[in-house]
Amino acid sequence: MLVEVDRRAAAAGVSRAEAIRLLLGRALATGRDDGVDRTQIARRLAMPPAQRIATMAEETRRLLALARRAT
């Protein structure tokens, strides 16, 4: 499994730890009844708007890169 995680992480330009965090976050978010991660929302709302947008854009870029490698 680590070989695959490392491959996806390298393709996305992120560390193994970041890839695992992103993949687990996505998997755990889908396991909730309502699919809402209220802790993540609270953290995002505490950020200034420009930082929030930049953070979300970067995470989206990383997730898309990981998803492309999975197919």
N, C-alpha and C positions, 0 to 999 in steps of 0.2 A: 504494500500500500504506500509506503514511504517513497518508493521509486516513482509511482504515479503522482503523488503529491509534489515531489521535487520537480518532476517534468512539467507539471502545470504551473508551479510557482515560477520556474525559470522562463517559461513561455510568457507568463504575465508580467515578468520583471519584478516579482515580489519575493520576500523571504519565505522559507518553509512555514515559519510561525504565522506570518500574515496570511498565507494561503489557507492554512488550517483554520485560522480565526474566521476568515471570510466564508469558507465552505461550511464550517460548523454553524456560523450565524445564520446562513441561508437555510441549512437543514433544520435547525431548531425553530426558526421562525415559522416554518411550514407545519410544525408539529403542534402548535397552539390551536386551541379551539377557534379563536377569532383571528389568529395570524398577526396580532399586533404586539410588537415588542415595546412596551411602554417605557422601559428603562432607556432604550436607545432613543426614543422620541424625546424624553426629558433631557438627555445629554445634548441632543441636536438643538433643542429649543434654548438651551443655556448658551449656545455659541452665538456670536454675532452673525447676522445674516450672510455676509460675504464669506465668512469662514465655513458656515454651514453648507452653502452652495458648493464651495470648493471641495470640501470633504466628501460630500455626497457624489459629486462628479468624479472624483478620483476613485472612490470605492466602486462606483458603477463601471468605470473603465476597467478596473481590476477584475470584477466579477464577470464582465463580458469576455475578457481575455481568457479567464479560467473556463468559462462555459464553452467558448469556441474550441478549446483544447480537448474538451470532454467528448466532442462529437467526431 
